[in-house]
Amino acid sequence: MSVTIEPIEATKSSLKKFVQFGIDHYRGNEFFVPPLLMDDVNTLLPDKNPAFDFCRAQSFMAYRDGKPVGRITGIINDVVNQRTGRKVLRFGFVEFIDDDEVVDGLFDAVSAWGRKEGMTEIVGPLGFTDLDYEGLLIDGFDQVGTMATIYNYPYYSRQLERRGMEKDIDWVEYLMPIPDSIPDKHQRIAEIVKKKFHLSVSKVKSRKELKERYGYQLFDLINRAYDQLYGYSPLTPRQIDHYIKLYLGLIKLDNICVIVDENDRLVGCGISVPSFSQALQKSRGRLFPFGWRHFLKPMFGRVDTVDLLLVAIDPEYQGKGVNALLFTELIPAFQRLGYKQAESNPELESNENVQKQWEYFERRQHKRRRSYRAEL
């Protein structure tokens, strides 16, 4: 039967089915890591996600014979479009079977919506902001995903390229064994940097202290550090409040490093988390009724892998060796926690500063992902 495309209402019940399709689509795939179902639902709900203060979105699902066979969300970030002077429709949350009619139906529908809203080009996969999923996996299909990244089947890139979409930018990811000791050069640089710029590592004693003392500073630092990066959408005060409540109460203090100047102003931060990949796979993306049990091990026990979520350095200190301070603090902590390897978050291949920070570590680039672009 022919494919039908239906717009999805932004309601919890409709979006649960939309998100669930993206999980069921990978049933039996040993490398796919599902999201927490309600996290993705809340990201797409206007009354839950403060990004809707400056974004518009419309989701669509493809059906054949009443069965879901694909999905996509169109997103217009008005702040980024104003900053860049472009009229960009982002697409994200995209999943589909390997079928030309399904793919064409989904992209035709989202493109028509974008043109109606005045957009002239389509780019993605991207989310509302940089804290959402971004980048289609194009290399590393035999590697287990992470909770912060997209996994997709190899045919996705072929289908997008068949549609005439071309590379806009790539991200790369690295897998690194935890070293037995801090590299000597990092140790020397860290000592020089501390003395020269009067910097120190702040010893945060509780999650409450982290939130109250550094919560706003942290996200303000992210805004300043990432401001010039590809497609960056500055976090608003409402978003910052949202993310402080959502994330900072859950972070293991041993997994973060906070660098401050002599006035206790945050100038650098590294945030990592134990890998939740196995917990998410075993729970199938649901905490209840029994999925929460699988999260006890990464939260309170030991896992082999630590996910390096982000590193943010104040632009005033970028390229001056401050990253070395992060590693001299985090490497001993990772050793104590029993981590055997670290996995980086996606890093823009064009971001030389972030690429250089790994040059003294043994590493393997194991994944690559891409943002595609086309005219509407």
C-alpha positions, 0 to 999 in steps of 0.5 A: 500500500502507499505511504501516508504522512500524518502530522503529530500533535504535540501531546504526551500520548501522541509523542510517546508513540512517536518516540517509541517508534524510534526505539522499536525500529532498532529492536535486536540491534546490539549497538543502539542505545535508546533514549529515556522515552520521557526525556525525548517526549518532554523535549518535544512538548512545548510546555516542558522544553523552554527552547520553545520560547524561541523555536517552532516545531512540527513532527510527522509520522509515516504509515504503511497499512496502518503501521508506522514506518518512519518519523521526522521533526522539523525545527525552526530556531529563530535565534540561530537564524537571526544570528546567522542571517539564514532561513534554516529549517532543522530536521531531527528525530528522524528514523525510517525504514530503507524505503524511497517512498517513506523517505521522500514522504517524510522529507517532502512533508517537513520541507513543505512545512518549512517553506510555509514558515518562510525557510529556504534551506534544510539542515540536520539532523540537529535538535533545538539546541546543542544540548540535543542530539545532532549529527547522522552517524556515518562511520562506527556502526559497529560501536555501542552508542552513548546516551547523548548521541544518535545511532542510525542504520548505515543506509540513512546517509545513502537515502539523504544523499539520494535526496540531494543532500550534501555534507555541511559539517562533520563531528568526530569521536574518540575512544581512549584508554585511561592512562596509568599516570598523568602525562608528564607534559600535562603535569608540567603545563598544569603547574605553569598555568596555575601559577601564571594565571592564579588558577585553582581547582575548586573542591566542590563538596556537594551537589547542592553546592555545585548548583548554588555556587556554580550552576549559573556560572557553568552554563554562562561559561558554556555560552561563552565557550561555544558561542562561535561554534556551528549552529550554536544557540545561546542558552536563555535564563529559563533554559539554564534554570531547566538544565540546572534542575535536570542535570546538576543534581545527578552528576557524580562529583568525582566526574567533574572538574571546576577551575576558578580564578583568584576571585572564584570565577569559573574559567574552565569545567570538564563534565563526565558521567559513567556510561549509561549505555548498558542501563539504557539498553537493558531498560529499553528506555523506561525507568518504570516499573522496573527499568530503574534497577539497571541504573543503579550500577552506573550511578552507585557501582562501577562501569568500565567506560566514562563518557566525556560530556563536555569541556568548556574553557573561557575564551580568554584562556583558550589555547593557554593550557588550561585543559591540562589542569582538567586532566591532572584532576580527572585522570586520578579520579577516573582511576579511583572509580575503576574506569578503563576507557573514556569516550569523547562526545562529538567534536567538530572536526574543524575545532582545532582547540578541542582536537589538540587536547587529546594529542598526548593521549593514546586514542582511536577515532571510532565514530564520525557523524555528519550534518547534511544540507540542501536547498528547500 
